[in-house]
Amino acid sequence: MSTSSKGKHGEDEAEKYLLKEGHTILVRNFRKHLGEIDIISQKGETLYFSEVKNWEIDFLDTPLQIFNKKKISKMRKLAELFLVEKGFLSKYYVSFCLLYIQKGEIIFYKDLF
């Protein structure tokens, strides 16, 4: 399986998981010049900006390993662009998340930063 098809498969699985957990999917692959957020979802009063990682092997000690300062800054800026674009600035709480998929199991890390 190619990297892009593996990534799409992981995002498909993550979307199914979020729907099962009661989320509404607002956008997949929100792209701007800064980069991309894999999935933006809503549940109640919270918007979830999620990175999806799909790995065959387990090497993640902590979910924050995925997010260096540059990645955190990009995700925050992309989230702000989304909120401004949609007129959501003061309407929702925001959570930055990781959906970590390893050997078919999904772990949803919320409120990482």
Backbone as CSV, one residue per row, in Angstrom:
resi,resn,N_x,N_y,N_z,CA_x,CA_y,CA_z,C_x,C_y,C_z
1,MET,0.846,-1.173,0.000,0.000,0.000,0.000,0.894,1.241,0.000
2,SER,0.605,2.190,-0.883,1.406,3.409,-0.964,1.169,4.281,0.272
3,THR,2.079,5.220,0.484,1.969,6.110,1.637,0.679,6.919,1.589
4,SER,0.326,7.425,0.390,-0.891,8.239,0.293,-2.149,7.405,0.504
5,SER,-2.173,6.169,-0.026,-3.364,5.333,0.184,-3.440,4.861,1.638
6,LYS,-2.285,4.642,2.266,-2.263,4.287,3.689,-2.781,5.456,4.531
7,GLY,-2.374,6.670,4.149,-2.849,7.861,4.854,-4.346,8.052,4.705
8,LYS,-4.858,7.870,3.484,-6.300,8.002,3.237,-7.066,6.939,4.011
9,HIS,-6.543,5.717,4.017,-7.192,4.638,4.764,-7.246,4.987,6.259
10,GLY,-6.146,5.510,6.782,-6.112,5.920,8.186,-7.125,7.012,8.479
11,GLU,-7.232,7.986,7.573,-8.204,9.062,7.754,-9.634,8.531,7.669
12,ASP,-9.874,7.568,6.779,-11.206,6.942,6.687,-11.570,6.259,8.006
13,GLU,-10.613,5.518,8.564,-10.848,4.826,9.836,-11.059,5.826,10.977
14,ALA,-10.258,6.896,10.974,-10.395,7.929,12.002,-11.761,8.604,11.907
15,GLU,-12.212,8.861,10.689,-13.530,9.477,10.497,-14.636,8.568,11.040
16,LYS,-14.561,7.277,10.733,-15.557,6.323,11.251,-15.568,6.337,12.783
17,TYR,-14.377,6.363,13.366,-14.256,6.382,14.823,-14.929,7.633,15.404
18,LEU,-14.618,8.794,14.827,-15.189,10.041,15.334,-16.709,10.057,15.199
19,LEU,-17.214,9.577,14.073,-18.670,9.515,13.879,-19.315,8.620,14.935
20,LYS,-18.666,7.481,15.191,-19.171,6.553,16.214,-19.179,7.207,17.602
21,GLU,-18.225,8.109,17.834,-18.122,8.806,19.119,-19.030,10.034,19.195
22,GLY,-19.835,10.261,18.156,-20.799,11.358,18.196,-20.348,12.670,17.593
23,HIS,-19.231,12.659,16.881,-18.738,13.869,16.223,-19.454,14.080,14.894
24,THR,-19.521,15.328,14.482,-19.920,15.692,13.128,-18.644,16.086,12.401
25,ILE,-18.385,15.496,11.246,-17.193,15.841,10.472,-17.495,17.110,9.690
26,LEU,-16.712,18.162,9.929,-16.896,19.425,9.221,-16.054,19.480,7.958
27,VAL,-14.801,19.044,8.058,-13.881,19.102,6.917,-12.843,18.001,7.049
28,ARG,-12.513,17.402,5.917,-11.331,16.538,5.846,-10.315,17.229,4.964
29,ASN,-9.066,17.137,5.366,-7.956,17.706,4.601,-8.144,19.200,4.332
30,PHE,-8.273,19.962,5.416,-8.365,21.420,5.315,-6.984,21.939,4.939
31,ARG,-6.851,22.415,3.688,-5.548,22.834,3.155,-5.504,24.338,2.925
32,LYS,-4.397,24.916,3.329,-4.067,26.310,3.050,-2.573,26.348,2.747
33,HIS,-2.063,27.538,2.450,-0.645,27.662,2.104,0.276,27.190,3.233
34,LEU,-0.185,27.225,4.471,0.632,26.810,5.624,0.761,25.300,5.764
35,GLY,-0.237,24.579,5.263,-0.242,23.133,5.445,-1.650,22.588,5.459
36,GLU,-1.845,21.531,6.253,-3.118,20.820,6.237,-3.477,20.314,7.631
37,ILE,-4.768,20.326,7.918,-5.296,19.633,9.094,-6.106,18.468,8.556
38,ASP,-5.834,17.266,9.050,-6.450,16.062,8.490,-7.965,16.035,8.653
39,ILE,-8.454,16.262,9.863,-9.899,16.216,10.113,-10.277,17.323,11.098
40,ILE,-11.338,18.048,10.748,-11.929,19.013,11.675,-13.335,18.511,11.966
41,SER,-13.600,18.297,13.251,-14.909,17.767,13.645,-15.488,18.606,14.778
42,GLN,-16.762,18.379,15.024,-17.452,19.085,16.099,-18.231,18.091,16.934
43,LYS,-18.180,18.305,18.226,-19.026,17.557,19.154,-19.429,18.536,20.244
44,GLY,-20.709,18.809,20.330,-21.181,19.781,21.306,-20.616,21.157,21.024
45,GLU,-20.050,21.763,22.048,-19.512,23.124,21.961,-18.031,23.156,21.571
46,THR,-17.468,22.013,21.153,-16.031,21.931,20.884,-15.758,21.574,19.430
47,LEU,-14.776,22.265,18.851,-14.240,21.914,17.536,-12.927,21.178,17.764
48,TYR,-12.761,20.062,17.081,-11.567,19.224,17.211,-10.749,19.313,15.928
49,PHE,-9.513,19.774,16.058,-8.580,19.865,14.940,-7.604,18.704,15.102
50,SER,-7.736,17.703,14.229,-7.043,16.429,14.460,-6.031,16.082,13.385
51,GLU,-4.891,15.618,13.849,-3.862,14.999,13.016,-4.096,13.497,13.102
52,VAL,-3.993,12.818,11.968,-4.157,11.362,11.938,-2.811,10.742,11.592
53,LYS,-2.379,9.784,12.400,-1.149,9.042,12.129,-1.464,7.561,12.157
54,ASN,-1.062,6.870,11.106,-1.350,5.448,10.922,-0.024,4.710,10.776
55,TRP,0.369,3.936,11.804,1.643,3.241,11.777,1.464,1.748,11.979
56,GLU,2.333,1.010,11.338,2.341,-0.448,11.480,3.012,-0.871,12.786
57,ILE,4.025,-0.103,13.187,4.775,-0.452,14.397,4.522,0.596,15.472
58,ASP,4.686,0.216,16.715,4.447,1.122,17.830,5.774,1.721,18.276
59,PHE,5.937,3.017,18.036,7.138,3.669,18.536,6.801,4.990,19.224
60,LEU,5.550,5.183,19.534,5.113,6.433,20.133,5.150,6.327,21.656
61,ASP,6.058,7.082,22.276,6.127,7.117,23.736,5.083,8.075,24.304
62,THR,4.928,9.206,23.640,3.963,10.221,24.052,3.374,10.866,22.804
63,PRO,2.101,11.220,22.812,1.509,11.810,21.612,2.159,13.122,21.200
64,LEU,2.767,13.809,22.141,3.408,15.073,21.788,4.667,14.890,20.946
65,GLN,5.160,13.650,20.820,6.292,13.392,19.926,5.977,13.814,18.497
66,ILE,4.722,13.738,18.114,4.291,14.052,16.757,4.395,15.544,16.484
67,PHE,4.269,16.355,17.533,4.120,17.796,17.360,5.352,18.553,17.843
68,ASN,6.194,18.978,16.904,7.278,19.882,17.266,6.718,21.309,17.276
69,LYS,7.534,22.277,17.659,7.061,23.663,17.768,6.506,24.176,16.443
70,LYS,7.158,23.815,15.351,6.718,24.267,14.026,5.338,23.689,13.688
71,LYS,5.128,22.406,13.953,3.846,21.749,13.671,2.736,22.349,14.535
72,ILE,3.021,22.593,15.808,2.035,23.198,16.708,1.644,24.582,16.203
73,SER,2.639,25.378,15.834,2.377,26.724,15.329,1.522,26.680,14.061
74,LYS,1.852,25.771,13.146,1.077,25.641,11.904,-0.364,25.231,12.181
75,MET,-0.549,24.267,13.070,-1.913,23.817,13.375,-2.728,24.941,14.004
76,ARG,-2.122,25.700,14.886,-2.841,26.818,15.512,-3.234,27.867,14.469
77,LYS,-2.299,28.185,13.571,-2.589,29.179,12.528,-3.656,28.671,11.563
78,LEU,-3.568,27.405,11.188,-4.586,26.825,10.307,-5.958,26.818,10.982
79,ALA,-5.994,26.483,12.258,-7.259,26.495,12.997,-7.834,27.909,13.035
80,GLU,-6.981,28.886,13.262,-7.441,30.277,13.285,-8.009,30.680,11.923
81,LEU,-7.330,30.291,10.842,-7.841,30.578,9.496,-9.217,29.949,9.293
82,PHE,-9.377,28.711,9.729,-10.661,28.025,9.603,-11.746,28.761,10.391
83,LEU,-11.439,29.122,11.630,-12.414,29.799,12.488,-12.844,31.143,11.906
84,VAL,-11.886,31.899,11.383,-12.200,33.195,10.772,-13.024,32.982,9.504
85,GLU,-12.583,32.049,8.664,-13.260,31.763,7.396,-14.725,31.367,7.616
86,LYS,-14.987,30.595,8.657,-16.340,30.091,8.920,-17.144,30.984,9.873
87,GLY,-16.510,32.030,10.415,-17.201,32.913,11.352,-17.450,32.279,12.714
88,PHE,-16.557,31.368,13.122,-16.727,30.615,14.368,-15.893,31.158,15.527
89,LEU,-15.281,32.325,15.375,-14.253,32.765,16.324,-14.622,32.654,17.795
90,SER,-15.772,33.090,18.209,-16.062,33.062,19.648,-17.171,32.085,20.008
91,LYS,-17.486,31.185,19.112,-18.631,30.298,19.334,-18.273,28.940,19.929
92,TYR,-17.021,28.524,19.833,-16.659,27.157,20.206,-15.378,27.107,21.033
93,TYR,-15.270,26.054,21.825,-13.992,25.685,22.422,-13.198,24.981,21.329
94,VAL,-11.878,24.971,21.472,-11.007,24.348,20.470,-10.136,23.301,21.146
95,SER,-10.000,22.152,20.489,-9.138,21.085,20.989,-8.234,20.608,19.855
96,PHE,-6.933,20.563,20.116,-5.980,20.034,19.142,-5.688,18.589,19.524
97,CYS,-5.811,17.694,18.544,-5.854,16.263,18.844,-4.960,15.437,17.922
98,LEU,-4.767,14.197,18.349,-4.100,13.181,17.544,-4.971,11.937,17.546
99,LEU,-5.244,11.428,16.362,-5.867,10.109,16.217,-4.741,9.183,15.779
100,TYR,-4.298,8.361,16.700,-3.152,7.476,16.491,-3.673,6.076,16.198
101,ILE,-3.366,5.585,15.002,-3.834,4.266,14.580,-2.626,3.347,14.487
102,GLN,-2.692,2.254,15.243,-1.586,1.309,15.238,-2.167,-0.089,15.296
103,LYS,-1.888,-0.857,14.266,-2.393,-2.235,14.162,-3.910,-2.299,14.319
104,GLY,-4.609,-1.362,13.688,-6.068,-1.367,13.689,-6.727,-0.765,14.912
105,GLU,-5.952,-0.438,15.934,-6.506,0.176,17.143,-6.361,1.691,17.043
106,ILE,-7.409,2.416,17.438,-7.384,3.876,17.389,-7.376,4.425,18.811
107,ILE,-6.409,5.306,19.054,-6.350,6.024,20.326,-6.549,7.500,20.005
108,PHE,-7.500,8.126,20.679,-7.845,9.525,20.438,-7.301,10.371,21.581
109,TYR,-6.236,11.126,21.294,-5.640,12.030,22.276,-6.221,13.422,22.051
110,LYS,-6.907,13.963,23.056,-7.532,15.285,22.951,-6.744,16.303,23.761
111,ASP,-6.965,17.566,23.432,-6.421,18.693,24.211,-4.913,18.584,24.421
112,LEU,-4.183,18.322,23.346,-2.735,18.128,23.468,-1.975,19.433,23.682
113,PHE,-2.463,20.505,23.112,-1.809,21.811,23.294,-2.816,22.911,23.081
